[in-house]
Amino acid sequence: MPQDSTPVPGVDRPAVAALDIVRVIVLVIAIASLALWGFASWSLPWNVILGIGTPLIVLLVWALFLSPRPVLQLHPFLRAAVELLIYAGVTIAWWSMDQGLIGSAFAVVAIGAGLAAGRRALA
């Protein structure tokens, strides 16, 4: 079934770039990493609380400040600081699980994607 590519009146679809896809993948990996950290690093009942609670808090912070249509608008530098705090938390979580290489690789990719997105937003 072929897709009709004619524009629909009243519908404004944003262009999706490769950087947007990378940032979504980084967010999904961050949430999965925090869930893994919570479930694997703690004993009962803390593993259930942190395994579910930590990703939910990150999703809430993302929805409030970092989503494409955030609830609370922040200055771009504060927005970058919030994003950096999330990435630093995920990196520290990997390091605390004795997976320093994975944590460092995540940090490089996440910060690189964040910097590229920040430059695009300021340009």
C-alpha positions, 0 to 999 in steps of 0.5 A: 500500500503506497503512502501518499506524500501530498501535504494535508492542510492544517497539519504541520509535520516537523522534519526529523533529522538523524540527530533527533533519532540519535537523541531518542535512542540515547534517552531510551538507553538512559532510561533502560540503564537506570532501570537496570541499575536499580534492579541489579545494584540494590537488594529488596525492597530498594531494587523495586523502588529504584528500578521503577522510580529512577526511570520514572523520575527521569521521564518526568524531568524530560517531559517537564524540561527537555521534551520538544514541547516542554511544560516549563520553558528553560533558558537553553543553558539551563536546559543543557545543564538538566540534560547533562545531569541526566547523562552524568547520572546514567554514567555514574550508574554504569560506573557503580556497576563496575562497567566503566567502559560502557559508562564512558562510551555512553557519556561520549555519545550522549554529550556529543549528541547534546552538544550537536543539538545545542549548537543546532538550537542556538544557530 
